[in-house]
Amino acid sequence: MKKISVIAAVCTFVGGAAMAGFQADTPQQPMPRGGFVGGVETISTVKQVKEMRDDVPVILQGKILQRMGGEKYLFEDTTGSITVEIDDDDWRGQTVTPNDTVKLYGEVDAGIFKTEIDVEAIQKL
């Protein structure tokens, strides 16, 4: 009697494994590769940024007025101006003039004496 129970259990296991093999041969839809969709970007102003703590992610919209030396630039929106640091590779081949409106994605670099923005990406609008 034990042999019949063992044989039945083995047959059930082998049969289930065989069926699983047939299911694996059916084409499967690729998993979508995306991120969050929806929501609204919150645009911060220069005035708001000057009150924020260090390392807060921000998005600013305005104009880059001039190069201040090295990778530092003067950025301005309707509420004021602030120094932004833009690494050479963050430009991503874009040419921007003082007449162009841009969106800057970065984080606050709040120092003891002044606050700047460390820019991670630029979008020319």
N, C-alpha and C positions, 0 to 999 in steps of 0.2 A: 504494500500500500504506500509505503514511503517513496518507493521508486516512481510510482505514478505521479505523486504530488511533485516530486523534484522534476520529472520530465515535463509536466504541465507548466511549472513555473519557468523552466528554461525555454520552452516553446513560446510562452507569452512574452518573455524578455526579448528573445531573438526576433519574433514577429514585430514587436514594437520598434525595435532598432531598424528593421528592414523598412518599415513604413516611414520612419524618420528620414531614411536615406532618399526615398522618393520625394518627400517634401522639399528637401534641400536642392533638388534639381529644377524646381520651378523658378522662373525668373522673379526676382524681387525688385521692387521699386527702390531707387537710390534714396538715401536719407537726405532731406534738404539740408543745405549747409548755409545757415544764415544766422542773424542775430535778432535783436529786438527791432520790431517794426511799430511805428506809431509814436505818439508822444510829441511834445513840443520842446524845442531847444530853449533853454532859458538864457537870454542874452543879458550879461551883466554890464553895468556902466563903469567907467573909470572911477567915478565917485564911490560907487559901491565897493569896488575892488580895494580901494585904499583903506577900507574899514574891515576887510576880511583877514582871517588868520592865515598863516603860512600853509602852503601845499593844498589849498582848496582849488579844485578844478573849475575853470571859468571859460566862457566864450564871450568875446568882445567883438563889436562891429563898429568900424570907423575907418580912419585913414592913417597910413604910415606917412608921416610928414618929412622925416629926414633921418639920415644915418648919423649916429653920434660917435662912431668909432668902433672898430672891431665888429662884434655881432650885436651891438646895441642900437636901437632905433627909437625914435620918438613917435608914439602912437596917440591919436586924438579921437575922441568922440564928442558928442554934444555937451558932456558934463565935465570935460577936462582932458588933461594929457598925462601920459605915464610912459616910463621907459620900458621897452620890451626887449628881450633877448631872443634872437632868431638864429639858430645854427644854420650854416650854409646848406646842409642837406634838407632842412625843413622847407626851403623854398620850392622844392620839387620841380625845378625848371621854370617856374612862373616869373614873369617880369611884372613888377608893381611900381607904379608912380604915385606921387602925392595926390593925383586926381582920382585914383582908383579906390573904391570902397572894398574893404576886406573883412573877412571874419577870421579871428584868431582863436585857436583852441590851445589852451595851455593851463598853467597853474600859477597861483600866487606865490611870489617869492618875497615874503615879508621880512625885511631886515630891521635892524634897530633904528636906523635913521630914515630909510625910505623903502617903499614897496615897488617891486617890479613884477613883470609877467615873464615867465619862462615859457616861450611858445613851443608847442609840439607840432602844430600843423597850421597852414594858412589856406584859406579859400578865397580866391578872388571872385567878387560878385559882379 
